[in-house]
Amino acid sequence: MQAIDLIKAAILEVDPSKASKLATVKPTQEIRELGMDSVATMEMVGYLEEELQVQFSDEVMVRINTFGDLIALVEKSRPG
């Protein structure tokens, strides 16, 4: 599964109402533009951590602004 597909699955898991917006997500788009609140965002991160079997540090997470940033983090966190 590609990183963006995993991220989209995480978003759908925590906020299915965003499904119609996911088709147009671009790496340069800021995550907050999707309209997810901070609780949903943290749940999305938790989903990704569980799927990847990693824990993202707070220092890393504060630098994540765009979907491209999140894609890079997911790709870097994958085993192998």
Buried (B, 14 or more C-beta within 10 A) or exposed (E): EEBBEBBBBBBBBBBEEBEEBBEEBEEEBEBEEBEBEEEBBEBBBBBBBEBBEBEBEEEEBEEBEBBBBBBBBBEEBEEE
